[in-house]
Amino acid sequence: MIPEEDILAEIDRLADGDSPPTREEFDDSAKYASGTVVNRFDSWNNGLRKAGYEPNKEQSIPDEDLLAEINHLADGDSPPTAPEFNREGEYGINTILRRFGSWNAGVKKAGYEPNVERNVSEENLVAEINRLAEGNSPPTVHEFNKKSEHDATTVQRRFGGWNAGLRKAGYEPNKEQSIPDETLLKQLQTDVQGEIAPQRKEFNGRYHTGTYERRFGSWWRAVVRAKIQPASRRPLTSNQFRQFFKAAKDQKQPKRELTALLIQFSGLTRQLLPCLSTSWLTARAGDILVRVPEEHTQSGDRWTFKVPASWSDAGTQRETGLPGLLQWYFEHYDSIYSGDRHFSQIVFQVADDAGLTNREHVTRDKIGTVPLVRPSDLRVTGGVRMTRNGAPTHRIRRHLGIGHTDWKASLKDFFIWCEVHDDDFSHPDWDGFR
């Protein structure tokens, strides 16, 4: 059997900066087949996460690529089932659902007749539920779809609902809607092994992630409420933030310093940073404003924010140096970046220079093993810091581009983080969890 570390090392070898290889690239250039990754880690994306990578941003994947993946996994005239796609496909099943409205709609768009498992007997479905049960606990829909050769929708159609199927198999459904918040959170603490929660798709606990999402608003919020560190969008501590800032200021290349500071002190995403140009900058009363044109925002409206000249470090105001650095750069260049830049790799390198050894680490071929500090971690840190300092919500929203970019974090996320981690947190716009 091929050791896991050898498979993960091969993913790292073929990664391009912070971008993992696609399955096609892996099959073309790797020592092993992509199916080896799928078999070992249950899915291609799980393998990427195990290697320390975020799967490719699926909202930007063209429809034709999604449909091509359905074709790739089809067996003649038979399309893959939803569980097969989730286990073996390059993209997540939720991407298909969001893009086409349903799995069957995606299958039809790819030119297939959806699989309707009409010939599966009730006895076989009941036996499958029993096989996947643990003692008196029946499988969840998520567990059934992941581990069974059938689809949970087949159970729902055959018995008139998932819970009806469980009763037919002799189980009492989990009445998850009546479970107290405290019970759900304690169970989550029990189910998560270690200090850092898995990604939503990788979690297999007593209750389905959908239960946590419905109750708490998102998987991230549920994890934070349980006082567990989330896998992504994890704020730096005040000391880590200070160390990162010092390492950014000590960069010998001005462009690297500017990149690190922009990511640390603004809401500019990796998609927007390459587009930054002189036309976006305006000087007003000594301030530098960034005006992102509407054609570059998800909202379709122009996004304007002020580049911070200073930040609060344990009660002391320190200069960021950003306004002067931006002015100097644009006196010499029309734009900062040309071509595709690996901004995450710059953040990894600065975090390594900062000696953030108490973060988990990730291995990158070009720079070795470095602390896992992502741009999204720095942005959520900025939101938490502004929230703790009592900044008005409209200013937090404007500064971080919430609503203007596709970033997942929200104002409520910042409030929840602060209430969980700060003994005396208060904010005029926050009334607590209830």
N, C-alpha and C positions, 0 to 999 in steps of 0.2 A: 504493500500500500504506500502511495506517495505521501510523505510527511506534509502536514498542513503548512508548516513554515516554508517548505519548498514551493507550494502552490501560491502562497501569499507573496513570496519573494518574486515569483514570475509576474504577478500582477504589478508589483512595484516596478520591476524592470521595464515593463511596457507602458507605464504611466507617463504622461507628458505633463510634468509639473504637478498641479493639483487635479488634473483631469485623468481619470482612470481609463484604461483601454476599453473599447467596445468588445462585444463578443466576437464580432467578425475580425477585428484586429488581433484579438487573442488567438483565435483559431489559425490566423495567417502566420503569426510570428512566435507563438509560445511553444515551449517544450511539450506542453500537454494540451489536450482538447478542452474547450470551454465547458463541456459536459462534466469534466473532472471537478471543476469549481462548483457546478450545480449539484452534483452528487454529494460532495463533501459538506457543502454549506446550505443545502436545501433550495437555494436560488442563486442566480448570478449576482443580484444586488446584495444579498447577504454576504457573499464572498468579497465584494468590493468594500462593504462596511467593515468586515473583519480585517481587511488589509489597511483600514484607516481612511478610506475614500468615501465621499458622498456620491451616490449614483448621479449620473448626468441629469441636469435640470430637465424634468420631463415635460414642463409646460411649453418648452420651445421645440419639442420634437415634431417634425412635420407629420401630417396625417399619413402620408404615403409610407413613412418609415414604420409607423405603428401597424399599418395594414400589411406591410411586407413581413413583419415579425409574426403576424398571425399565419401568413402563407408559409413562412419558414418552418413553423411548428405543425403545420397541417399534415395529415397522412392521406395523401390522395385527395379524394373529395370530402374527407372528414376533417373539419376544423378542430383545433385543440379545444379541450374543455377549459373553463376558467381556472380550475386548480392547476392544470398542466401549464397554462400560460404563466400563472403566478410563480410556479416552481422553476420553469425552464426558460421563460422569456427574458429578453434583455430589459424590458420595461415592466413596471408594476401594473397589476390589473386595474388599480384605481385610475391610472392614466387613461386606459380604454374607457372606463365608466364615465370619467369627467369629459372626455373628448366627444364620445358618441352617444352618451346618455345611458347606455346599458351594454352588457357584454354581447347580447344577441344582436344589437344594432351594429356593433363593431364587426361581428362575424359576417353579417349581411353585407356591410360596406366592403368587406374583403372578398365578397363574391361567393360566400358559402351559405348553405342552409344551416341554421343553428342546430346543435345537437340537443335533441329532446330525448332523455333516456326513458322512453316509453316501455322498453322491454325489461327494465330492471324490476324484479319482483319485490313485493313488500317484505318478504322473508329475508331477501338479500340486504335490503336497506336496514332492516331491524338488526340483522347480524352485524352489519358494518358499524352501526351505532354502539352495539355491545362490545365489539372488538376494540373500539377507540375509547371506551369508558374506563375510568379509573375507580374501581370500587363502586360506590354509590353515586359517583359524580359523572354525569354524561358529558360527552364532548361538547365544546362550544362550536358555533358555526365556523369560526376561524380555524379551529383544530380539525374539524371535519374536512373543510376545503383543502387544508394543507396536507393531510395524511391519507385521505381516502381517494379511491379511484373514481368515486362518484362526486356529484356536486350537491351542496346543501339545498339548492333550489329544487332538485329532484325530490328530496325528502319533503320539502314544503308543498310541492304540487301534489305528491302522492297522498299525503296525509292531511292536507289543508292547513299546513303551518309547521314550522320547526318544532314548536313545543308539543304539538299534537303527535309528531313523529317520536319525540322523546317519550311521551306517555305510552305510545304503542309499544315501545321497547321496554317499558316497565320502569321508567325514571320519572322523578318529579323535576320539572324544569326549575332552573334557578330563577327565583322571583327577584330579578336584579333591580327592578324599579323601586322596590320597597326596602332595599338594603341601605342602612344609614351610611352617610359619608365616611364616618370614622371607621366603620367596618371595612369599607372598600379600601381606604388608605392604609389601614393596618395590614390587610391582605396583600396589598401592593408591596409594602415593605418586606413582607415574608417571601413573596414570589421573586423579588429582584435579588439576584446574587451579586454582592459587591456594592460599592458606593455609587456607581454610575448606572443609570437605567439603560436598558437596550433601546434601540429604535423601535417604533411602534410595530413594524412588521415582524420584528424578531422576538417579540414578547409572547410567551406562552404561560399564562397564569391561570388562576382559578376563574377569574372573570375576564371576559373579552375586552379588548382595548376600546371597542365601541361603547361599552358600558361606561368606562372612564371618560371617554370623550363627551358622551351625552350628559353625564353628571357634572363634569368640571369644565367643559368647554373645549378642551383639547387634551391630547396625551401629555404634552409638555406641562400644562397647568396641573394635571393630576400628579405627575411625578414630583413637581415642585411642592405641591401641597403635602405630599407624603414625606417631604424633607429628604428627597433623594436628588442627586445631581443629574440633570438631564444630559443626554448624549450629545446634544448640539445646542447652540444658543446659550452657552453657559457663561455667566458674567465672571470676569476676573475679580479677584479681591482687590482692595485698595492698594495693598503692597505690590501685587502683581501688575496692576495698572501703572503704578509709579515706576516699577522696574522696566516695563515695556517702553514707557515714555523716554526714560533715560537712554535705553539702548537705541531707540529711534533717533534721538538727538545726536548720538555718537556715531551714526553711520557716516562713513567716509565719502559716500556718493550722495550728492544732494538729491538726486532723483529718488533714491531709495528712502532717504529721510522724509521727503515730501510724501511719497506713497504711503509709508507707514503712518505718518501723522494724519493724513487725510482719512485713512481708514479708521484710525483711532478716534478722531474728533469730528467726523461728519457721517451722514447717512448714505454717502455715495457708495453704490454697489459695484461689484466687479464688472457688471455690464455697462455702468455709466462712466467709470473711471477712464476707459480708453477714449471716450468721446470728449473729455474735458478740453476746452479750448479757450482762447482769449475772449471770444465772443460771449462766453458764459460769465465773465467776471466784470463786476462793477464796483468802483470805489465811491463810497458815500460817507461823508462826515468822518473820515478816518477809518471806516469799516470796509471790509471786503465782502461783497455779496456774490453768491453763486446763483445764477438764474438758469436752471435747467429747462431748455425749450420743451414745449408741450409734445413735440414729436418724439421726445426721448422718454416721456413718462407714461406709466401705465394708466394713470388717471385721465390723460388727455389734456391736462391743465399744466401751465408752467409752474415749476416748483422753485421757490426762492428761499434761501436761508443764508444766515450770516456765518462767516468763518470765524470760529472763536479765537480771540486773541489771547485768552488766558483760561486757566482751569483751577479749581480749588483742590489743593493737596493738603489734607488734614488742617484746614482752616487757613492755609497760606495760598495766596494767589500766585500762580506761576505762569509765565508766558509760554504759549504754545510755539511761537515763532512762525506759525503758518501764514499769517498775512504777508509778512516780509518775504518769506520764502516763495510764495506764489507770485508776488510782484516781481521779484528778481528773475524767476523762471520765465515769466511771460515778457520780460524785457529782452530775452534772448531767443525765445522759441515761440512759434505760433501755436503749438500744441505740445502737451507733455509726453503723450504716448503715441506710438505708431505701431501698428500691427497688434498681434495678440500677446498680452502680457500676463504672466502668471502671478497675480497679486497675492494669492494665498501663499505661494512659495516665499514671497518677500516677508509676509507676516510670520511664517514659520521660522525664517532665518533670524528675524529680529527677536522673536520669542526665545530662540536658542541663545542669541547674544545676551539676552536679559537673564539667562539662567533660570528660567521658569521650570525647574526640575520637578515641582510638585503638581504639574499637569501631566496627564497621560501623554505618551509619545507616539509618533507616527514615523515610519521610515519612507524617505524619498530618495530616489536614485541619485539625484544631482547634489543633494546636501546632507544625506545621511539621516540619522535618527534625530528628530527634533521635537520640541514640545508641540502638542496639538492645540494651537491657538488659531482659530479661523476668523476671517473678517466678520462673520455674523456674531462671534463671541464678543468682539470689540464693540460692534454696534449696540448689542443688548447691554453691554457694560455702560455705554454712554447713556442709554435710556434709564437704566437703574440709578446711575449717579445723578442725573438731572431730577429724577423723581425724589430721591432722598434729599436733594437740596431744595425741594419744594417748588421747582419750576412749574409755571402754568402749563396745563396740558396742551394748550394750543401751540406753545413754544416747543414742547417736546415733539409733538406731532410734526410740526413744520421742520424742525432741525433734522429729524431722522427720516423725513420723507414718507412717513406712514400714510398710505393711501395713494402716494405718487409712484411707489415702486412695488415690486412683487414680494417684498420682504414679509415673512410670516408673523413677526412679532407685533404685539399691539400694546396700547397703553395699559390695559388690564394686566398683561403679563408682567409689566414693571411693578405695578402695585402689588400683585400677588407675591412676587419675589421678595419685595421689601417687607411685606407683612410677615412672611414666613421666617425671614432671616434677621429682622431687626426687632428688638424687644419693644422699642418705644416709637415705632413708625407711625406717622400720621401725615395726611395730605388733605388739603381742603376739598379735593375732588374725589376722595375715596372714603367710603363708609364701611369698609371691611368686606369679608367674604359673603356675608348675608345681604 
